[in-house]
Amino acid sequence: MKIESRIVTSSNVALWTQQFTMSQSAETCVLISGAGAPAMFWTDRFCQKISDNRFNVIRFDHRDIGLSDPIDWDKHPY
């Protein structure tokens, strides 16, 4: 399994993402944390267990949370 972190940018906001890749042909499970929770809410162990069951896993920090960009409300309000 390969674990890769990257920054994805859209509309002037950079989001931190991390993917646990089992294989290129495996289906992907996207884990979305609740309001105010960072991607690390989904623990490495939990992501590993899903990946061990033949899924790729993606987790990410919402804007203004964790390693993603903070929001400048004056320039880019929600």
C-alpha positions in Angstrom: 0.0 0.0 0.0 1.1 3.5 -0.8 0.3 6.6 1.3 0.5 10.0 -0.3 -0.3 13.5 1.0 -0.9 16.4 -1.4 -2.4 19.8 -1.6 -5.4 20.3 -4.0 -6.2 23.9 -5.0 -9.5 25.2 -6.2 -11.1 28.6 -6.1 -8.1 30.1 -4.3 -8.4 27.5 -1.4 -5.7 24.8 -0.9 -7.0 21.6 0.8 -4.7 19.0 2.4 -5.5 15.5 1.3 -4.1 12.1 2.0 -4.7 8.9 0.0 -4.1 5.3 1.0 -3.7 3.5 -2.3 -4.3 -0.3 -2.4 -4.2 -0.5 -6.2 -5.1 1.6 -9.2 -8.1 -0.6 -10.0 -9.6 -0.7 -6.4 -12.7 1.3 -5.6 -12.2 4.4 -3.5 -13.8 5.4 -0.2 -13.8 9.1 0.6 -13.9 9.9 4.3 -15.5 13.2 5.2 -15.1 14.5 8.7 -17.9 16.3 10.5 -18.0 20.0 11.1 -14.8 21.3 12.7 -13.1 17.9 12.7 -9.8 17.5 10.9 -8.9 14.6 8.5 -7.0 12.9 11.4 -10.4 12.2 13.0 -10.2 9.1 10.7 -7.1 7.5 12.3 -4.3 5.8 10.3 -5.4 2.5 11.8 -9.0 2.9 10.6 -7.8 4.0 7.1 -5.5 1.0 7.0 -8.3 -1.4 7.9 -10.4 -0.1 5.1 -7.5 -0.3 2.7 -6.8 -3.8 3.8 -10.3 -4.7 2.5 -9.2 -3.7 -1.0 -10.3 -0.1 -1.1 -8.3 3.1 -1.7 -9.0 5.6 1.0 -9.0 9.4 0.8 -9.3 11.7 3.8 -9.0 15.5 3.7 -9.1 18.6 5.9 -12.0 21.0 5.1 -11.2 24.6 4.4 -10.2 26.5 7.5 -9.4 23.2 9.4 -6.1 21.3 10.0 -3.5 21.6 7.2 -5.9 23.2 4.7 -5.9 27.0 4.0 -7.5 29.3 6.6 -10.3 31.5 5.2 -10.0 35.2 4.9 -13.6 36.2 5.4 -13.1 39.6 3.9 -11.7 38.3 0.6 -13.4 34.8 0.3 -16.4 34.3 2.6 -18.1 30.9 2.5 
